[in-house]
């Protein structure tokens, strides 16, 4: 019960949330239930080392950071993930959990910042969002759309307006940098006045497609 399948643990600059730019430790857990067309962490599907929770916590504590992000793969597939989050909260960390939106976020303490994806059409996984998660989102959480083309943008924009997602919490539109320019997304946001925050994968701007950053 207290064993996690871990893909990698590293220290880097937070790249994909309202905390982008901050020093952050990452625990990337193995396995995912989706297969997005643009997945940049496919290695998390296959690479896995079993670690007990205490080992993971000890490793993170060597980093001397105040923020820890639990990501994947899909971290909510592993039963001990909520326990790991609670331990980090008790130790005074700001805890971020990056999830693909298809799993019940209620298992994670709302004291964590839950960064929840809503998959757009080009991901091939559109419709995977768990409807009940809309009721769980707090203003401390974040909703994130990865946009690859105009169809994705229009679909996401319509969802933001129709469900008033901006009244739930911060909504981030982030470009799939392999498919569309940041300037194009920015232009569409400005022209449509959709109430979202522009996001960008800051670590990819800094390091390109390097792994473990
Ligand atoms: S949810 Fe994330 S980890 Fe899973 S396939 Fe999609 S992009 Fe990759």
Boltz pocket constraint, residues with backbone or C-beta under 6 A from the ligand:
constraints:
  - pocket:
      binder: B
      contacts: [[A, 32], [A, 33], [A, 34], [A, 35], [A, 36], [A, 38], [A, 39], [A, 40], [A, 41], [A, 42], [A, 44], [A, 72], [A, 73], [A, 74], [A, 100]]
      max_distance: 6.0
